[in-house]
Amino acid sequence: MADLGTSPLANSLIAPDQLQMMEPTYPLRVYVCGRCFLVQLQEFESAQHIFGDYSYFSSYSESWLRHCEIFSQRMIAMFGLTAESKVVEVASNDGYLLQYFARAGIPILGIEPAANVAAVAEQRGIPTDVSFFSVATAIRLGDAGQYADLIVANNVLAHVPDINDFVAALRYLLKPQGIVTIEFPHLLNLIALSQFDTIYHEHFSYLSLGVVQRILARHGLMVFDVEELSTHGGSLRIFAQRAENTIRPKGVRVRELRLREQRAGLEDVAAYRNFQQRIVEIKLGLLEFLVGAKRAGKRVAGYGAPAKGNTLLNYCGIGPELLEYTVDLSPHKQTHYLPGVRIPVYSPERIFETRPDFVLILPWNLRDEIAEQMRDIRRWNGRFAVPVPKLEIF
């Protein structure tokens, strides 16, 4: 489906004392199965290596926190969650979501493989089991009485190399009348909007509703509802229950979205064949802009150090000669360098100290939030740029 050359692990930021060290890179090629239409990468590094120590902390996006607070309130109301219930989140990160259930007096448990991130959650009062979620983990937690009324899996299904083991574990840990909610970027949007920068080694799979339905059904789970979200460039939130549970019938939104996916060709390999040329056009447009700005004596800085930005910059071959630096709110990323391209990462104050002519927003899914935060660049006639789905300057 796409060949993005070779790239380092997208979240493996470089510390200053590592600048003289060799950096591993791996092929970044995306394949689609002609039978089940699961889109996947090859596995070059284990999940244990990628996620054992992680630089991504969810709590640094205000819009994402609002998204999670609203979600928690809805789930409590929709499913009647009380102090007698149990909410478990898989890949709970720094407790960004579970904090809202805890405030409502609902027992919680986070499951998070990155020990450094889990430690932050524990400091915030979020009980966290440091482990990769699997059938073995689910059996251990179930034996300890941790069966869940609600299991939340936000932006993690795509990150697991053994997706069948992961889904089987969801069913095992779920109470007979329990609910599973899973959020994941929608493959339909990735293709339609050429969101190739969301492809990186940490994302083993790229998912449609149809594929997720088939995987869950294989393990005794039935998708009974789906919501389309604006997060991460267009995501799905699916609601599932044990297949034998007939309380909640399959809703009309599931049938309608499956039909749209089929009409868009997601179950026909022909739909995937022109993706490569479209991402080449994005690369050319971004390079033309940056080279033109450089030749005109204009300065360009970046905002954000997300994984998607590292895929984009490495594929396009953009280093500090074209993008002087980038900034990020997370102190865990500041003072480091982006992998591969070695662009330095500073705090957002750097923008106002150096006054660049353009700020390239790398996490384009947060463009409105970032443009509002950095609106004062207008004082020196600074402008924003986003690279995907096509270069836009505003």
HELIX and SHEET records of a PDB file:
HELIX    1   1 PRO A   16  GLN A   18  5                                   3    
HELIX    2   2 ALA A   47  PHE A   51  1                                   5    
HELIX    3   3 SER A   58  TYR A   60  5                                   3    
HELIX    4   4 GLU A   62  PHE A   79  1                                  18    
HELIX    5   5 LEU A   98  ARG A  103  1                                   6    
HELIX    6   6 ALA A  115  GLN A  123  1                                   9    
HELIX    7   7 VAL A  135  ASP A  143  1                                   9    
HELIX    8   8 LEU A  157  HIS A  159  5                                   3    
HELIX    9   9 ILE A  163  LEU A  173  1                                  11    
HELIX   10  10 LEU A  187  ALA A  192  1                                   6    
HELIX   11  11 PHE A  196  THR A  198  5                                   3    
HELIX   12  12 LEU A  209  ARG A  218  1                                  10    
HELIX   13  13 THR A  231  GLY A  233  5                                   3    
HELIX   14  14 VAL A  252  ARG A  263  1                                  12    
HELIX   15  15 VAL A  269  TYR A  272  5                                   4    
HELIX   16  16 PHE A  275  ARG A  295  1                                  21    
HELIX   17  17 ALA A  307  CYS A  316  1                                  10    
HELIX   18  18 GLU A  349  THR A  354  1                                   6    
HELIX   19  19 TRP A  364  LEU A  366  5                                   3    
HELIX   20  20 ARG A  367  GLN A  373  1                                   7    
HELIX   21  21 ARG A  375  TRP A  380  5                                   6    
SHEET    1   A 4 ALA A   2  SER A   7  0                                        
SHEET    2   A 4 TYR A  26  VAL A  32 -1                                        
SHEET    3   A 4 VAL A  39  LEU A  41 -1                                        
SHEET    4   A 4 SER A 205  TYR A 206 -1                                        
SHEET    1   B 7 THR A 128  ASP A 129  0                                        
SHEET    2   B 7 ILE A 108  ILE A 111  1                                        
SHEET    3   B 7 VAL A  87  VAL A  90  1                                        
SHEET    4   B 7 ALA A 148  ASN A 154  1                                        
SHEET    5   B 7 LEU A 174  PRO A 185  1                                        
SHEET    6   B 7 SER A 235  ARG A 242 -1                                        
SHEET    7   B 7 LEU A 221  LEU A 229 -1                                        
SHEET    1   C 6 VAL A 345  TYR A 346  0                                        
SHEET    2   C 6 THR A 326  VAL A 327  1                                        
SHEET    3   C 6 VAL A 300  TYR A 303  1                                        
SHEET    4   C 6 PHE A 358  ILE A 361  1                                        
SHEET    5   C 6 ARG A 383  VAL A 386  1                                        
SHEET    6   C 6 GLU A 392  ILE A 393 -1                                        
END                                                                             
